[in-house]
């Protein structure tokens, strides 16, 4: 049930616009292209299925970029060349560049190019700032997925967690394997046969190895023959870096569990306290510590009610004992009499607060 709720919440949130990508005007005229309305193409997330390999044309840092209030600031811009991703593109739309969700700020339909801004956080978290346009480096490109369309990969936000480093690669028949070193703080979200996005490509984790902050932390994945020809990974070598985004559903599950655990622990503590109080009132021998209650163990409603009643009852003298069956304190000297009366056909009636003959 928890997984279903989290998955549903995440799916709903994925259908909402990304505020950080700005507002897409209802009608924008692209350079050299037709008028595109944002209402005709509703896309906000990615699938990890790369549509094409693009090329970095320029990477430039400027000191005179105009901010929202008219002041000037420093910023980095990248111009890329693509074809498929410009089909239906509009100013303010989201395009995944090597797994990084970026906003198109300029589109030149004739030159088949588009411009994006790289925020300081983007440069810190990803490897996009290391690209050298003169080397004609290629990047994976994907348009945001359409709502209601097929998803052959997994939910990819385009929010890179950190950069991983290729530490080994080998061929297994027609498969190409990669071994990636990755920061320990994110390794708890990497699980065998789980989803992971590498440079924006939706892939399946094969093996996972984690030794802690001071040890080795890595995972492996492989590329099938078809995928090898459609993405940039096979062109990379040992020592190169990749952008890594872990499966966001793991993060949501962890956050939900963190909120649930304290409440469960508080409930278990309360049950232990009530049990200890009940044992004390019934005169049970004390074992030094109350019996532990395991998670999932059934606690009878009658026991809980009796425990609560006993816990709130006034203190009695040592000569009196709480009798659960009678739901009252009875003097120790009267217990034998109580037994005799029951054997003689009389029973204690709580509503009458008296012994009544049951054989009349």
C-alpha positions as CSV (number, residue, x, y, z in Angstrom):
1,X,0.0,0.0,0.0
2,X,2.8,2.4,0.9
3,X,4.5,1.8,-2.5
4,X,1.2,2.4,-4.3
5,X,0.6,5.7,-2.5
6,X,4.1,6.9,-3.1
7,X,4.0,5.9,-6.7
8,X,0.7,7.6,-7.2
9,X,1.9,10.8,-5.5
10,X,5.0,10.8,-7.5
11,X,3.1,10.3,-10.8
12,X,0.8,13.2,-10.0
13,X,3.7,15.4,-9.1
14,X,5.4,14.5,-12.3
15,X,2.5,15.8,-14.3
16,X,2.8,19.2,-12.8
17,X,4.9,22.0,-14.3
18,X,8.5,22.5,-13.1
19,X,8.5,26.0,-11.6
20,X,12.3,26.1,-12.0
21,X,12.0,25.9,-15.8
22,X,9.9,29.0,-16.1
23,X,6.6,29.6,-17.8
24,X,6.1,28.6,-21.4
25,X,4.1,31.4,-23.2
26,X,1.0,30.2,-24.9
27,X,2.3,31.3,-28.3
28,X,6.0,31.6,-29.2
29,X,7.5,32.2,-32.7
30,X,10.7,30.2,-33.1
31,X,13.5,31.6,-35.3
32,X,12.9,30.2,-38.8
33,X,10.1,27.9,-37.7
34,X,6.3,27.8,-37.3
35,X,4.3,29.0,-34.3
36,X,4.1,26.4,-31.6
37,X,1.6,26.5,-28.7
38,X,2.6,25.1,-25.4
39,X,-0.9,23.7,-24.9
40,X,-0.5,21.4,-27.9
41,X,2.6,19.7,-26.3
42,X,2.4,19.0,-22.6
43,X,5.7,17.5,-21.4
44,X,7.4,17.7,-18.0
45,X,9.5,14.6,-17.3
46,X,11.8,12.1,-19.0
47,X,11.9,8.4,-19.6
48,X,15.7,7.7,-20.0
49,X,15.2,6.6,-23.6
50,X,17.6,8.7,-25.6
51,X,16.2,10.2,-28.8
52,X,19.4,11.3,-30.4
53,X,23.1,12.3,-29.8
54,X,23.6,16.0,-30.1
55,X,26.8,18.1,-30.3
56,X,28.1,20.9,-28.0
57,X,28.6,24.0,-30.2
58,X,29.7,26.5,-27.5
59,X,30.1,26.8,-23.8
60,X,30.5,30.4,-22.6
61,X,30.5,32.2,-19.3
62,X,29.3,35.8,-19.3
63,X,29.4,38.7,-16.8
64,X,26.7,40.8,-18.3
65,X,23.6,38.6,-18.2
66,X,20.4,40.5,-17.4
67,X,18.6,39.3,-14.3
68,X,14.9,39.6,-13.4
69,X,15.3,43.0,-11.8
70,X,17.4,44.5,-14.6
71,X,20.7,44.1,-12.8
72,X,23.6,42.3,-14.4
73,X,25.0,38.9,-13.2
74,X,27.4,36.2,-14.1
75,X,26.2,33.0,-15.8
76,X,27.1,30.2,-18.1
77,X,25.3,29.3,-21.4
78,X,25.7,26.3,-23.7
79,X,24.6,26.1,-27.3
80,X,23.8,22.6,-28.7
81,X,22.9,21.2,-32.0
82,X,20.1,18.7,-32.4
83,X,17.3,17.6,-34.7
84,X,14.7,15.4,-33.2
85,X,14.5,17.3,-29.9
86,X,13.6,20.5,-31.7
87,X,10.5,18.9,-33.1
88,X,7.8,20.6,-31.1
89,X,10.2,22.6,-29.0
90,X,9.3,26.0,-27.7
91,X,11.0,28.7,-25.5
92,X,10.9,27.5,-21.9
93,X,10.5,23.8,-22.8
94,X,12.6,21.2,-21.0
95,X,15.3,19.2,-22.8
96,X,17.5,16.6,-21.2
97,X,21.2,17.1,-22.0
98,X,23.2,14.1,-20.7
99,X,20.6,13.5,-18.1
100,X,20.4,17.1,-17.0
101,X,17.0,18.8,-17.3
102,X,17.6,22.2,-18.9
103,X,15.4,25.0,-20.2
104,X,15.6,26.1,-23.8
105,X,16.1,29.9,-23.8
106,X,16.8,30.3,-27.5
107,X,15.9,28.1,-30.5
108,X,17.2,28.5,-34.1
109,X,15.2,26.2,-36.3
110,X,17.3,26.9,-39.4
111,X,20.6,26.1,-37.7
112,X,19.1,23.3,-35.7
113,X,20.5,24.7,-32.5
114,X,19.2,25.7,-29.1
115,X,20.6,27.5,-26.1
116,X,20.4,26.6,-22.4
117,X,21.6,28.1,-19.2
118,X,23.8,26.3,-16.7
119,X,23.2,27.3,-13.1
120,X,26.0,27.1,-10.5
121,X,24.3,24.1,-8.9
122,X,24.1,22.4,-12.3
123,X,27.9,23.0,-12.8
124,X,28.6,21.6,-9.3
125,X,26.5,18.5,-9.6
126,X,27.2,17.5,-13.2
127,X,30.0,17.2,-15.8
128,X,28.6,19.6,-18.3
129,X,31.1,22.3,-17.3
130,X,33.9,20.1,-18.5
131,X,32.8,20.0,-22.1
132,X,35.2,21.5,-24.7
133,X,33.3,22.5,-27.9
134,X,36.4,22.4,-30.0
135,X,36.6,18.6,-29.6
136,X,33.0,18.2,-31.0
137,X,31.9,16.3,-27.9
138,X,28.5,14.7,-28.2
139,X,25.7,14.5,-25.6
140,X,22.6,12.5,-25.1
141,X,19.4,14.4,-25.9
142,X,15.8,13.7,-25.0
143,X,12.6,15.7,-25.1
144,X,10.4,15.7,-22.0
145,X,7.8,12.9,-22.3
146,X,4.2,13.4,-23.2
147,X,1.6,12.9,-20.5
148,X,-0.2,9.6,-21.2
149,X,2.5,8.5,-23.6
150,X,4.5,5.3,-23.3
151,X,7.4,5.1,-20.9
152,X,9.9,2.4,-22.0
153,X,12.4,3.4,-19.3
154,X,11.6,4.8,-15.9
155,X,10.7,8.1,-14.2
156,X,13.8,10.3,-14.8
157,X,13.6,13.8,-13.4
158,X,16.7,15.2,-15.0
159,X,18.0,16.1,-11.5
160,X,21.5,14.6,-11.4
161,X,22.6,13.5,-7.9
162,X,26.3,13.4,-8.5
163,X,29.1,12.5,-10.9
164,X,30.4,8.9,-11.1
165,X,33.7,7.8,-12.6
166,X,34.3,4.9,-14.9
167,X,36.8,2.6,-13.2
168,X,36.5,-0.4,-15.5
169,X,34.8,-1.7,-18.6
170,X,34.7,-5.0,-20.4
171,X,32.9,-6.9,-23.1
172,X,30.7,-10.0,-22.4
173,X,29.8,-11.5,-25.7
174,X,27.6,-8.7,-27.4
175,X,27.2,-6.7,-24.1
176,X,29.4,-3.9,-22.9
177,X,29.8,-3.7,-19.2
178,X,30.8,-0.6,-17.1
179,X,31.9,-0.3,-13.5
180,X,31.2,3.1,-11.9
181,X,32.7,4.5,-8.7
182,X,30.0,6.6,-6.9
183,X,29.9,8.6,-3.6
184,X,28.8,6.5,-0.6
185,X,26.0,8.9,0.5
186,X,24.0,7.8,-2.6
187,X,24.8,4.1,-2.6
188,X,21.8,3.2,-0.4
189,X,19.6,4.2,-3.4
190,X,21.4,1.9,-5.8
191,X,20.1,-1.7,-5.7
192,X,20.7,-4.8,-7.9
193,X,18.2,-4.9,-10.8
194,X,17.0,-1.4,-9.9
195,X,16.7,1.6,-12.1
196,X,19.4,4.1,-12.6
197,X,20.0,7.0,-15.1
198,X,23.5,7.3,-16.6
199,X,24.0,10.4,-18.7
200,X,20.2,10.4,-19.0
201,X,20.0,6.8,-20.2
202,X,17.6,4.5,-18.3
203,X,19.6,1.4,-17.3
204,X,19.4,-1.6,-15.0
205,X,21.9,-2.0,-12.2
206,X,23.8,-5.4,-12.2
207,X,26.0,-5.6,-9.2
208,X,26.4,-3.3,-6.2
209,X,29.4,-3.0,-3.8
210,X,29.5,-0.6,-0.8
211,X,32.1,-0.5,2.0
212,X,31.2,2.8,3.6
213,X,32.7,6.3,3.4
214,X,36.3,5.1,3.6
215,X,35.9,2.0,1.4
216,X,35.2,1.1,-2.2
217,X,31.7,2.0,-3.5
218,X,30.7,1.0,-7.0
219,X,28.0,-0.5,-9.2
220,X,27.9,-2.1,-12.6
221,X,25.5,-2.0,-15.6
222,X,25.7,-3.2,-19.1
223,X,24.6,-2.0,-22.6
224,X,22.9,-4.3,-25.1
225,X,24.0,-4.2,-28.7
226,X,21.2,-1.8,-29.8
227,X,21.8,0.7,-27.0
228,X,25.5,0.8,-27.7
229,X,24.8,2.5,-31.1
230,X,22.4,5.0,-29.8
231,X,24.1,6.7,-26.8
232,X,27.5,8.3,-26.1
233,X,28.6,5.9,-23.3
234,X,30.6,3.5,-25.5
235,X,32.8,6.4,-26.6
236,X,33.9,7.0,-23.0
237,X,36.9,5.3,-21.4
238,X,38.2,4.5,-17.9
239,X,38.7,7.7,-16.0
240,X,35.9,9.6,-17.7
241,X,32.9,10.8,-15.7
242,X,29.1,10.2,-16.1
243,X,26.1,12.0,-14.7
244,X,24.2,9.7,-12.3
245,X,20.6,10.1,-11.1
246,X,19.3,7.4,-8.7
247,X,15.7,6.2,-8.7
248,X,13.7,9.0,-7.1
249,X,11.1,6.5,-5.8
250,X,13.7,5.2,-3.4
251,X,14.1,8.7,-1.9
252,X,10.4,9.1,-1.4
253,X,10.1,5.7,0.2
254,X,13.0,6.6,2.6
255,X,11.4,9.9,3.6
256,X,8.0,8.2,4.2
257,X,9.6,5.5,6.3
258,X,11.5,8.1,8.4
259,X,8.2,9.8,9.3
260,X,6.6,6.4,10.2
261,X,9.3,4.9,12.4
262,X,9.2,7.4,15.3
263,X,5.4,6.9,15.6
264,X,5.8,3.1,15.6
265,X,8.5,3.3,18.2
266,X,6.3,5.5,20.4
267,X,3.4,3.1,20.1
268,X,5.6,0.1,21.1
269,X,6.9,2.0,24.1
270,X,3.4,2.8,25.2
271,X,2.3,-0.8,24.9
272,X,5.4,-1.9,27.0
273,X,4.5,0.6,29.7
274,X,0.9,-0.6,29.8
275,X,2.0,-4.3,30.0
276,X,4.4,-3.5,32.8
277,X,1.7,-1.6,34.7
278,X,-0.7,-4.5,34.3
279,X,1.8,-7.1,35.6
280,X,2.4,-4.9,38.6
281,X,-1.3,-4.6,39.4
282,X,-2.0,-8.3,38.9
283,X,0.9,-9.1,41.3
284,X,2.8,-11.0,38.6
285,X,6.5,-11.7,39.5
286,X,8.8,-9.1,38.2
287,X,11.5,-10.3,35.8
288,X,13.5,-7.1,35.9
289,X,12.2,-5.7,32.6
290,X,8.8,-5.8,30.9
291,X,8.3,-8.3,28.1
292,X,9.3,-6.9,24.8
293,X,6.6,-6.5,22.1
294,X,7.6,-7.5,18.6
295,X,6.6,-5.5,15.6
296,X,3.4,-7.1,14.1
297,X,2.5,-8.9,17.4
298,X,-1.3,-8.9,18.1
299,X,-2.4,-7.3,21.3
300,X,-5.9,-8.3,22.4
301,X,-8.5,-5.5,22.8
302,X,-9.6,-7.0,26.1
303,X,-6.0,-6.9,27.4
304,X,-5.5,-3.4,26.3
305,X,-8.8,-2.3,27.8
306,X,-8.0,-4.1,31.1
307,X,-4.5,-2.6,31.1
308,X,-5.8,0.9,30.5
309,X,-8.4,0.5,33.3
310,X,-5.8,-0.8,35.7
311,X,-3.4,1.9,34.8
312,X,-5.9,4.6,35.7
313,X,-7.4,2.9,38.8
314,X,-6.5,4.3,42.2
315,X,-3.7,2.7,44.2
316,X,-4.8,-0.1,46.5
317,X,-3.3,-1.5,49.6
318,X,-1.0,-4.5,49.4
319,X,-3.8,-6.7,50.8
320,X,-5.9,-6.1,47.7
321,X,-5.4,-7.5,44.2
322,X,-6.8,-6.6,40.8
323,X,-8.9,-9.5,39.4
324,X,-9.2,-9.1,35.7
325,X,-12.3,-11.4,35.4
326,X,-14.2,-9.2,37.9
327,X,-12.7,-5.9,36.7
328,X,-12.2,-4.7,40.3
329,X,-9.9,-4.9,43.3
330,X,-10.7,-7.6,45.8
331,X,-9.2,-8.1,49.2
332,X,-6.9,-11.1,49.3
333,X,-8.8,-12.6,52.2
334,X,-12.0,-12.6,50.1
335,X,-10.5,-14.5,47.1
336,X,-11.1,-17.9,48.7
337,X,-14.7,-16.9,49.5
338,X,-15.1,-15.7,45.9
339,X,-14.0,-19.1,44.7
340,X,-16.4,-20.9,47.1
341,X,-19.3,-18.7,46.0
342,X,-18.7,-19.5,42.4
343,X,-18.6,-23.2,43.1
344,X,-21.8,-22.9,45.0
345,X,-23.7,-21.4,42.0
346,X,-23.3,-17.7,42.8
347,X,-21.5,-15.3,40.6
348,X,-20.3,-11.7,40.9
349,X,-22.5,-9.4,38.8
350,X,-20.6,-6.2,38.1
351,X,-23.6,-4.1,37.3
352,X,-25.2,-5.1,40.7
353,X,-21.9,-5.0,42.5
354,X,-23.0,-8.1,44.4
355,X,-23.0,-11.9,44.3
356,X,-26.2,-13.3,42.8
357,X,-27.5,-16.8,42.8
358,X,-27.4,-18.1,39.2
359,X,-29.4,-21.2,39.9
360,X,-32.7,-19.6,40.7
